[in-house]
């Protein structure tokens, strides 16, 4: 294996539904620590950069990065696409791998699969959060547990999106412009064989944090990195744990951005 990659992990303290979630403790360490450890366990990931914001509230994240010798970049709060683009440009990255700080159990094996699919052919973009249904690409969990999203594209692809994306949903969520313009970009996905979409390992609300903490309590401390099969084993013994948080819609945040798209479009028509 000759090629290595740097992952960009987006993180901020001013989350609407669960403020400060990136630094909430899971066991002894903040959630962001777990995301970094899981990500660096990928056989392809050589380094990570934390893409946070210029807000004074995110000084805590910057201090964490400085203390732990982790690279970081500060950019716009709501325009995450701009933040990713300028972060990638600042660190001269040829490829952009997006991971979110609210996914403490991101499985390094999934990161490897996404990168391998990207390297196999000349795709502009590969992810595991969209699926082709009735000949159209749509948001999907792709049978993975929620909180396992990995996306990769070339820097040129990101730059094209940065220059052309206009809608709030396209700016806040980084890749929708690429995902939903298949005539402009060669895109594909990976999908889990077994449907585990009822398991929610992403942290957006208090109940999510409770769930991942309960899983972490039961995770064997002799192991350092958690994988999907580890979570499955725990839930096989205690299946009712999923009821803590599996009532939450998987793309609730994105749907809110789409509503903002509609509101802005209506305002434009009224003018």
C-alpha positions in Angstrom: 0.0 0.0 0.0 1.7 3.2 -1.2 -1.0 5.8 -1.1 -2.1 7.4 2.2 -4.8 9.9 2.9 -5.7 12.7 5.3 -9.3 12.7 6.7 -11.1 15.9 7.5 -13.3 15.7 10.6 -15.8 18.5 11.0 -16.5 19.6 14.5 -18.1 22.5 16.3 -19.5 23.2 19.8 -22.6 25.1 18.8 -24.7 22.2 17.6 -28.4 23.0 17.6 -29.8 19.8 19.1 -26.9 18.9 21.5 -24.6 21.9 22.1 -21.0 20.9 22.9 -21.5 17.4 21.7 -18.0 17.0 20.2 -16.4 17.3 23.7 -19.0 15.3 25.6 -17.3 12.4 27.4 -17.7 8.8 26.3 -15.9 6.9 29.0 -12.8 8.9 30.0 -12.4 10.8 26.7 -14.3 13.3 24.6 -16.3 12.1 21.7 -13.9 13.8 19.3 -11.0 11.7 20.7 -12.8 8.5 19.9 -13.6 9.7 16.3 -9.9 10.5 15.8 -8.7 7.1 17.2 -11.2 5.2 15.1 -10.3 7.1 11.9 -6.5 6.7 12.3 -7.0 2.9 12.6 -7.9 2.8 8.9 -5.0 1.2 7.0 -5.2 4.2 4.5 -5.5 7.2 6.8 -2.1 8.7 7.6 -3.4 11.9 9.3 -6.5 13.8 10.3 -7.4 17.5 10.3 -10.2 18.9 12.5 -12.2 21.4 10.5 -13.8 23.7 13.1 -15.1 27.3 13.0 -13.8 30.8 13.8 -16.5 31.1 16.6 -15.1 31.8 20.0 -17.2 28.9 21.2 -14.9 26.5 19.3 -11.8 27.6 21.2 -12.3 24.4 23.3 -11.9 22.3 20.2 -8.8 24.2 19.2 -7.3 23.8 22.7 -8.0 20.1 22.5 -6.2 19.9 19.1 -3.2 21.8 20.5 -3.0 19.7 23.6 -3.2 16.5 21.6 -1.0 17.6 18.7 -3.8 17.3 16.2 -3.9 19.5 13.1 -6.9 21.9 12.8 -8.4 24.5 10.5 -10.9 27.2 11.4 -13.6 28.3 8.9 -17.2 29.4 8.4 -19.8 28.0 10.8 -22.8 27.2 8.5 -21.0 27.0 5.1 -19.4 23.6 5.8 -18.6 23.2 2.1 -16.5 26.4 2.2 -14.8 25.2 5.4 -13.9 21.8 3.8 -12.7 23.4 0.6 -10.4 25.9 2.3 -9.2 23.3 4.8 -8.3 20.9 2.0 -6.6 23.8 0.1 -4.7 24.9 3.1 -3.3 21.5 3.7 -2.7 20.8 -0.1 -4.8 17.7 -0.1 -5.3 15.8 -3.4 -8.3 13.9 -2.0 -10.9 14.9 0.5 -12.3 12.4 3.0 -15.2 13.6 5.1 -16.0 12.2 8.6 -18.2 13.9 11.2 -17.2 14.3 14.9 -20.6 13.0 16.0 -19.7 9.4 14.9 -17.6 8.0 17.8 -17.8 4.4 16.5 -16.9 5.1 12.9 -15.6 1.8 11.7 -12.1 1.9 10.1 -13.0 -1.0 8.0 -15.8 1.1 6.3 -13.3 3.9 5.7 -11.0 1.3 4.0 -13.9 0.0 1.8 -14.8 3.5 0.6 -11.3 4.4 -0.2 -10.7 1.1 -2.0 -13.8 1.6 -4.1 -12.6 5.1 -4.9 -9.2 3.9 -6.0 -10.5 1.0 -8.0 -11.9 3.1 -10.7 -11.8 6.8 -11.6 -14.8 8.0 -9.6 -15.2 11.6 -8.6 -17.0 10.6 -5.4 -17.7 7.5 -3.3 -19.9 7.4 -0.2 -22.1 5.1 1.9 -25.0 7.5 2.5 -26.8 7.4 -0.8 -28.3 4.7 -2.9 -29.7 4.5 -6.5 -33.5 3.9 -6.2 -35.7 3.9 -9.3 -32.7 5.2 -11.3 -32.2 8.2 -9.0 -29.6 8.8 -6.3 -31.3 9.3 -2.9 -30.2 9.6 0.7 -29.8 6.2 2.3 -28.2 4.5 5.3 -27.1 1.7 2.8 -27.8 -0.9 5.5 -25.0 0.4 7.8 -25.7 1.4 11.4 -26.3 5.2 11.5 -23.1 7.0 12.3 -20.9 5.2 9.9 -20.8 7.8 7.1 -17.6 8.1 5.1 -17.3 10.2 1.9 -14.4 10.7 -0.4 -13.8 12.8 -3.5 -10.9 14.4 -5.4 -10.0 18.0 -4.6 -11.0 19.1 -8.1 -14.5 17.7 -7.5 -14.8 19.5 -4.2 -13.6 22.7 -5.9 -16.2 22.4 -8.6 -18.9 21.9 -5.9 -17.6 24.9 -4.0 -17.7 27.1 -7.0 -21.2 26.1 -8.2 -23.3 25.0 -5.1 -25.8 27.6 -4.2 -28.5 26.0 -2.0 -28.3 26.0 1.8 -28.5 22.2 1.8 -25.6 22.1 -0.7 -23.4 24.4 1.4 -24.2 23.0 4.9 -23.8 19.3 4.0 -20.7 19.5 1.7 -21.6 16.9 -0.9 -25.2 17.1 -2.0 -24.2 19.1 -5.1 -22.0 16.3 -6.2 -24.4 13.5 -5.1 -27.4 14.9 -7.0 -25.6 15.9 -10.2 -24.7 12.5 -11.6 -24.4 13.9 -15.1 -21.6 16.1 -13.9 -19.8 13.6 -11.7 -19.0 9.9 -11.7 -20.4 8.7 -8.4 -21.0 5.4 -6.6 -21.6 3.9 -3.2 -20.8 1.0 -1.0 -23.6 -0.9 0.8 -23.6 -3.2 3.9 -24.8 -6.8 3.1 -26.7 -7.1 6.4 -29.3 -4.5 7.2 -28.2 -2.8 10.5 -29.9 0.5 9.8 -32.0 0.2 13.1 -28.8 0.7 15.1 -28.1 4.4 15.7 -24.5 5.3 16.6 -24.5 8.9 15.6 -24.9 11.6 18.3 -27.4 14.4 17.6 -29.5 14.3 20.8 -29.2 13.3 24.5 -30.7 9.9 23.9 -28.0 9.2 21.2 -25.3 10.1 23.8 -26.9 7.8 26.3 -26.9 5.0 23.8 -23.2 5.3 22.8 -22.2 5.5 26.4 -24.1 2.3 27.2 -22.4 0.6 24.3 -19.0 1.9 25.4 -19.5 0.6 29.0 -20.0 -2.9 27.6 -17.1 -2.8 25.1 -14.2 -5.0 26.2 -11.4 -2.7 27.4 -8.8 -5.2 26.2 -9.7 -3.9 22.7 -8.9 -0.4 21.6 -10.9 0.0 18.4 -14.6 -0.8 18.1 -16.1 -2.4 15.0 -19.6 -3.0 13.8 -19.4 -6.7 14.8 -18.6 -5.6 18.4 -21.7 -3.5 18.5 -23.8 -6.4 17.1 -22.5 -8.7 19.8 -23.5 -6.3 22.5 -26.9 -5.8 21.1 -27.5 -9.5 20.6 -27.2 -9.9 24.3 -29.2 -6.8 25.1 -31.4 -6.0 22.1 -33.6 -3.5 24.0 -30.6 -1.0 24.0 -31.5 0.1 20.5 -34.8 1.5 21.8 -32.9 4.2 23.6 -32.6 6.3 20.4 -33.7 4.4 17.2 -36.9 6.6 17.0 -34.9 9.5 15.5 -35.0 10.1 11.8 -31.6 9.4 10.2 -31.5 12.5 8.0 -33.3 15.0 10.2 -30.6 17.6 9.8 -30.6 17.4 6.0 -34.3 17.6 5.8 -34.2 20.9 7.8 -31.7 22.3 5.2 -34.1 21.3 2.4 -36.9 23.2 4.1 -34.6 26.3 4.1 -34.0 25.7 0.4 -37.8 25.9 -0.1 -38.2 29.0 2.0 -35.5 30.9 0.1 -37.0 29.8 -3.2 -40.4 31.1 -2.2 -38.8 34.5 -1.2 -37.1 34.7 -4.6 -40.4 34.1 -6.4 -42.2 36.8 -4.4 -39.7 39.4 -5.5 
